[in-house]
Amino acid sequence: MALESYQKAILIDRWLNYPFNFLSEVKFLKVLKEKYSFVAKFNDQSGMYAVDGEEIIGYGLLCKKNTS
């Protein structure tokens, strides 16, 4: 998938029935925010692959651990 298509994609959490387990992005980010603040989010094309025709798009996060 080209970067332009990635930027136009509608990303939604939904159930997938495959022999793979993927975290809910919303739940994962909620847990992460408890101890970290997000500094930057960037495209990670190494995380782009298909699972039975369903494209899985990855990204990276640069986080800073909260001091309190």
CORZI-V529013 format. One record per residue. N is the residue number from 1. SS is DSSP state (helix for helix, strand for strand, loop for the rest). Layout:
BEGIN
n:ss
N:SS
N:SS
END
This chain:
BEGIN
n:ss
1:loop
2:loop
3:helix
4:helix
5:helix
6:helix
7:helix
8:helix
9:loop
10:loop
11:loop
12:loop
13:loop
14:loop
15:loop
16:loop
17:loop
18:loop
19:loop
20:loop
21:loop
22:loop
23:loop
24:loop
25:helix
26:helix
27:helix
28:helix
29:helix
30:helix
31:helix
32:helix
33:helix
34:loop
35:loop
36:strand
37:strand
38:strand
39:strand
40:strand
41:strand
42:strand
43:strand
44:loop
45:helix
46:helix
47:helix
48:loop
49:strand
50:strand
51:strand
52:loop
53:loop
54:strand
55:strand
56:strand
57:loop
58:loop
59:strand
60:strand
61:strand
62:strand
63:strand
64:strand
65:strand
66:loop
67:loop
68:loop
END
